[in-house]
């Protein structure tokens, strides 16, 4: 006597269902929120304007003095200005924030 195994598409779906469920949960808990944060960050950086206080990816704080399409001029000390690529700005602080030494 030989035993027949219950094969077919239904058995394959049942065996892959846990993997599909894990991927769906992973998407909604990890991937989707991260994409939303990235879009918000890009919109914030694109809307930077003169007078905003920013932090670069290197950790340098300064105030925007001039903005072009790809670059921003940041005053990091009185009379010291550097040009940075806008995509390297990591955070835009509020305009009302005051530096500690003022």
C-alpha positions as CSV (number, residue, x, y, z in Angstrom):
1,X,0.0,0.0,0.0
2,X,1.2,3.5,-0.8
3,X,0.0,6.5,1.0
4,X,-0.9,9.5,-1.1
5,X,0.2,12.9,0.0
6,X,-2.3,15.7,0.0
7,X,-0.5,18.0,-2.5
8,X,-1.6,20.7,-4.8
9,X,-2.0,24.4,-4.7
10,X,-4.0,24.5,-1.5
11,X,-1.2,22.8,0.5
12,X,1.4,25.1,-1.0
13,X,-0.6,28.2,0.0
14,X,-1.1,26.9,3.5
15,X,2.6,26.3,3.9
16,X,3.5,29.8,2.6
17,X,0.8,31.7,4.4
18,X,2.8,32.3,7.6
19,X,5.6,33.8,5.5
20,X,3.2,36.1,3.7
21,X,1.6,37.1,6.9
22,X,5.0,38.0,8.5
23,X,5.9,40.1,5.4
24,X,2.6,42.0,5.6
25,X,3.1,42.7,9.3
26,X,6.7,43.7,8.7
27,X,5.6,46.1,5.9
28,X,3.0,47.9,8.1
29,X,5.2,48.1,11.2
30,X,8.6,48.9,9.7
31,X,8.7,49.8,6.0
32,X,5.7,52.1,5.7
33,X,6.4,54.4,8.7
34,X,10.1,54.7,7.6
35,X,9.0,55.8,4.1
36,X,6.6,58.4,5.6
37,X,9.5,59.8,7.8
38,X,11.8,60.0,4.7
39,X,9.2,61.9,2.7
40,X,8.6,64.3,5.6
41,X,12.3,64.9,6.0
42,X,12.7,65.6,2.3
43,X,9.8,68.0,2.3
44,X,11.3,69.9,5.3
45,X,14.7,70.2,3.7
46,X,13.2,71.3,0.4
47,X,11.3,74.1,2.3
48,X,14.3,75.5,4.1
49,X,14.6,79.3,3.8
50,X,16.7,82.2,4.9
51,X,16.9,82.6,8.7
52,X,16.1,78.9,9.6
53,X,18.5,77.2,12.0
54,X,19.8,73.9,10.7
55,X,22.0,71.0,11.7
56,X,24.1,69.3,9.1
57,X,24.8,65.6,8.9
58,X,28.2,66.4,10.4
59,X,26.6,67.9,13.5
60,X,27.4,71.5,12.7
61,X,24.6,74.0,13.7
62,X,24.1,77.2,11.9
63,X,21.7,79.7,10.4
64,X,20.7,79.8,6.7
65,X,21.8,83.0,5.0
66,X,21.2,82.0,1.4
67,X,19.4,79.2,-0.4
68,X,19.8,78.0,-4.0
69,X,18.3,74.9,-5.7
70,X,20.9,72.4,-4.5
71,X,22.9,74.4,-1.9
72,X,22.5,76.5,1.2
73,X,24.9,78.9,2.7
74,X,25.1,78.4,6.5
75,X,26.5,80.9,8.9
76,X,28.2,78.8,11.6
77,X,29.8,81.7,13.5
78,X,29.7,85.5,13.1
79,X,31.3,86.2,9.8
80,X,32.0,82.5,9.0
81,X,29.8,81.1,6.2
82,X,30.0,77.7,4.6
83,X,28.1,76.3,1.6
84,X,26.5,72.9,2.1
85,X,24.5,70.7,-0.2
86,X,20.9,70.8,1.0
87,X,20.7,67.0,1.1
88,X,23.3,67.0,3.9
89,X,21.0,68.9,6.2
90,X,19.8,66.5,8.8
91,X,17.5,68.7,10.8
92,X,15.7,72.1,10.6
93,X,15.3,73.7,14.0
94,X,12.6,76.2,14.7
95,X,13.2,79.8,13.8
96,X,12.5,80.9,17.4
97,X,15.2,78.7,18.9
98,X,18.0,80.8,20.2
99,X,21.7,79.8,20.4
100,X,23.0,79.1,23.9
101,X,25.6,81.9,23.6
102,X,23.2,84.8,22.8
